[in-house]
Amino acid sequence: MARAPLFDPADFRIPPGIVHVCAAGETPFLKRHDAAFAAYAEDKSAGSPGRARQEAAMESARSRAAALFGVAPETIGFVSSVAEGVSMVVESLDWRPGDNVVVDPDEYPSVVAPVAQQRHPEVALKFARIADPASVAAAVDERTRIVAVSAVSFLTAARYDLAALRAAANRVGALLVVDFTQAAGWMPIAADVADFAFSACYKWVLGCTGVGIGYWNRARQPGWAPSTAGWHSIASMARPDWSARPALLPDAGVFTRGNPAHLGLYVLDGALDYLARFGAARIEAHVQALTTGMLARLAEACIASTTPPDPARHGASVCVASPQAAAICAGMERRGVLAWNGRGRVRVSFHGYNGAEDMNRASDALIAEWRAAHTEDT
């Protein structure tokens, strides 16, 4: 397979000779972000005019994030993390004893922990294999308030059928809350399938930690309001009259309660501008050529992957379960290949800066280290 990188690897801080295939954990930083840091430093030092420029940068990032999610800018706001965004939704609901939330048993903590920690009353978790529509249909009932899911599994890179989950939620009047972290930045997204959706920005989106994208489907949930607020999420900047509850912003700006993470938004604005040059459909085609190529290499080597082989059902990663995952990843690193370890599996993740040569080097390293680790087991 002769496939050159889609992005210029020289645009990124990838050390010479290194194959960087851990986008699902952290992507390398774009060199253009140096200018974002400098611009933020200048604007932060410029008093009120500088603050106006910071707010303008946030609005630019908001418009670009809306394009990434395929929605209108007023439905987009910013949170510090997916966990914060999901927590805001969970905390806003009028829970009743006996209510439940349906999740996959292997769902990511940012999606599940806000529900698991809910008290007064406690909320039951009901588990369903999200990849199996029959399992979801059997799990939802009249007390289901939320179906919560990652669009792509962090554990196996399985891609889920969000339309089927939307239909299951509709049958019982539940919210569909989606984490797009493992999807945003490499595949086309239509976030309006969800009632609320979020994404971290430090993976395929090419941004950094401290900023997450939040989406509020105002058409489906026009009356929603968070149960907490701050100076940035209330509608008026006039001197407040605390004898009455302050009105909130009428759009998804309510996700940002306090000072926005302006530095992270400068970085995000530049990252989204960079991604838009290529388009999500081109990036998806590119990375899936690499994932299917690697899955074929592993199959030839008789190494099973937990990632579904059908490109329509898998993300931009290839996952291999092994009790020796830490040793395998360490061995791959010694060979100049940066993969990701955790939860008993090796995860190799591709982005536009990778090409066929990277895929083959990563495959060679994983196969060699897997064989060495499992030979020692026997």
N, C-alpha and C positions, 0 to 999 in steps of 0.2 A: 504494500500500500504506500504510494508516494503522495503524501499529503503534507504540505508545508503549513507552518503555523498561520492562523488567520490574523492574529495580532502580531506586531513586531515585538519579539521578546526583548529587544533593546529598550522598549518603552518601560520596562519593569525592572525592579531591583532583584533580579535573579542572579545569584553568584555564578561566575564563570564555571562551566563544566557541570553545573547542577541541573538535574531534571526535577522540576517543581510540579508535582502531581498531588497536591493536597488542597485543592480549592475548596473542598467541602469543610475544611478546618479553617485555614487562613490562606488567602491569596497573597502573592507578593505585591508590594506597593508600587503604584505607578510613579514614575519619576516626575510627572507633571504636578504631583501633589506638593512638591517643594514650593511651587509658586502659590498654591493655595495657603500654605502655612505663612508665607511672606505677606500675602494679601490680608489675611486675618490679623496678623501682628500689626500691620499698618493701620487697618481699620479700627482695631480695638484701642489703638493709641490716639485716635483722632476725635475723641469726644462724641458729641451728639451726631455730627455728620457721619462719623465712623459707624455709630450704631445704626443709622439709617441704611448704610451700605450692608451691614450685617443682616438686617431684616430683608433687604433686597436679595441677598444671596440665598436666604432661606426660601423666599418665594420662587426663585429660579430653580432651586433644588426640588421644590414642591411640584412645579410644572413638569420637570423631567421625571420625577417619581410617578406622577400621574400617567405619563406616557408609558413608562415601564409597566405599570399595572393595567393599562388600557381603560382608564377611568378619568373623570373630570377632576381638575385640580382642587376644587372645594371639598372633595371627598377624601383628600389626603392630608394627613398631619404627621407629626414626628413624635416618637417615643424614645426612651433611652435604650430599650431592648424589647424583644418579643414578649418576654415575661412581664414587663410592665404593661404592655398593651393588653395582653390577655387578662391580666389582673384587673385592669380598669373595667373591662367588660364584665368579668365575674362579679366584681364588687358592685356593679350598677344594678344587678338584677334583684328582684324581690323574691328571694328564695323561700320555699315552703318545705316543711319536713316531708321527706319522701321523694323530693326532686332528685334527678340524676343527670349525669353527663356521660355520653358515649364516646369512648376513645379506644384506640388500638392498645393492646397490652405492651407494645414496644414503642409507644409514642415518646417523643422527646420531652424532657422535664419542663421546659418553658411553657409547653401547652397544657400539661397535666397538673403541675405543682400548684398553680393558683387555685385550682378546684380542690385538690387534695387538702389544702390548708384552709379552705372555707369553713367558717364556724358560724353558729347562731343563725340558721341551723347548719349542721354538717350536710354535705351533699354527697350522694352515693356515686361512685364511679362504676359504670357498666362497660365491660370489655367486649369488643367485637373485632374480628379480623377485618380491618378496613378494606383490604383488597378483595374481600368476598362480599358482594352485595347481599347475599342471603344471610350472612352473619350479622350485618348491620341491620337488616330488616327485622331480624329476630330480637335484636337488642333494644331498639327504640320502642318506647311506649308513651302513653299519655302523660307521664311524668318526666319525660326527657326534655330538658330545657336547652341543651347544647349538644351538637355533634362537633367535636374538636379534632382537627387533623392537620398533619403536615402534608403539603401537596406532594412532596417526595420524601420518602423515609430516610432519615439520617443513618439508620442502621443497615439497611439493605439496598438503598437507592431505588426501591420500588416506587413507581409513580402511580398515584391513586386516581380513580375515576370521580372527579369532583361533581360532575353532573349527577351521577348516581347517588352520591351522598346528599346533594341538594334535594333530590327527590325524596330520599328517606327522611330528611329533616322536615320537609314540607308536610309529609303525611301526618306528623304529630305536632306541627307548629313550633318546631325547635329552631334555634339559631344554628347556622353553620359558621364556625370560626376556623380560619385556615392560616397556617404558618407557611409562607412561601419562601422561607430562607434557603432551602435546598433547591429552589427552582428559579428564583429571581436572578437575572443577569445572564442566563444562558438559554432560557426557553421562553416562548411567547406566553404571556399571562393575561387572562381575562378575570380580573379579581371580582367582578360583579356577580360571580356565582356565589360569593360568600356574603354573609351579613356584616362580618368584620374580618379583616385580614391584616397580617403583619409580615414583616421581613426584616431580619438583620441585614446589615450592609457591608460586613467585613469579609464576605465570602465572594461569590461570583459577581456581586454588584461592584466590587473593587474599591469600596470605601473603607471605613474603619469602625471600630467599636465605639459605643456611646451614642450612636444614632440608629434608630430603627424606623422603618416606614410603617405607618398605620393607615388603614382604610376603613371608612365608615360608609356602608351602603345606605345612603340617606333615602333612596327610593323605597327600599325594603323596610327600613327602621326609622321612619321620619321623626318619631317622638323620643328617640333615645337621648339620654344625657348621662354623663358620668356622675358618680356620686361624690367625687372630690374635684377640687379646682385649685387654681393658683392665679397669680396676677396676670399671667400671660394668656390664660384661658377664659377670663371674664370679658364681657363685651365692651365695657367702658373703662377707659383709662382715667376718667375723672375721679375726683376725690370721692371715695365710696361712702354710701350710706348703709352702715351695717345693721340698721334696724330692719332691713328687708334683704331677702336672699338675692345676691347679685345675679343678673342675667349672664348666661354664658355665650361664648361665640356661637354663631349659628351653624358653623361648619366643622370639619374635622380638625381645625386648629385647636379644638378643646383637648386633643390628646397631649398637647404640650402645656403643662400646668405652670411650670416655672421657666427660668431662662432657657432658651434653646441652646443646644450644643453647637454653637455657631462654627467653631473650628471644624467639627465633623461634617457640618453642612457644606462648608466651602469644599472640603474633600469630596463629599458625595456629589455635589454639583458637577465637579470636574470629571468624576468617575462616570456619571450617567451620560455626560456629553461624549465621553470616549466610547462607551458602549453603543450609543446611538449611531455612531459612524458605520457600524457593521450590521445592526439590526438583529433582533432576537432569533428570527428564523434562520439566518445564516450561521449564527453561533451554535444554535441547536444542531443543525445538520453537521457542523464541523465536529463538535464534541461527541456526538453519537456515532460518527464514523470511527472515532478513537475508542469509545467504550465497546462497540461491537467487535472492533479489531482485537482488543485485549481479551474480551470474553472468548473469542475464537482461539487465541493463543493459549489461554488457560485450559480450554476444553481439550486441545491437542495434547497438553501436558497432563491430562487427567486430574486437574485441580478444580474442584467444584466451587462455584460462586453462588452466594445467596442472592445476587442481583438477577432479576428476571431477564432472560435472553432477548425477549421481544423489545425492540427500541421504543415501541409505543407504551411500554410498561416500565421502562427504567429511566433513571435520571442520568446525570453526568458523571457518575461514580461507578466503580466496580468494587464489590466487597467480597472478601474471602474470610470465612470464619475459621479461627484457629486458636487453641489455648496458648500457642506460642506467638501470638500476634506481636507482642512487644519485642521479642527477639528478632522476628522477621523484619519489622520496621527498622530496628536498629541496624540490622545487617544491610538492608536496602540503603539506609543513609550512608553507611560506609562505602557503598558502591556509587554514591553520588545521586541517589534518588530519594527525594523527600516525599514520603507517603504519610498516612495518618494511622495511628494506633488508638485503640480504645474499644471498650465493650466487647472484647474477645474477637475482634475482627480487624483485618487490614483493609484500609479503604484507599483506593487510588482514584483521584478525581481530576478531570481534565477541564481546561478552559482554552480560550482562543490563542493563548501564547504557546500552547503545546502543538506538536505535529507528530507525524508517524514515527520519526526517530525517537521522540520522547516516549511514545507508547511502547515501542519495541524495547527500549532500554528499561523502562519500568517493568514490562512483562518479564524480560530476562532476569532482572534482579529479584522480582517476586518469586518466580519459579525456582531459581537457585536457592534462595533463602528458605522458601517453603520446604523444598526437598531436604535441605540440611537440617532444618528444625525437626521435621517429622522422621527423618532417619534416626536422629538421636533419640526420639520417642520410642522407637522400636528396638 
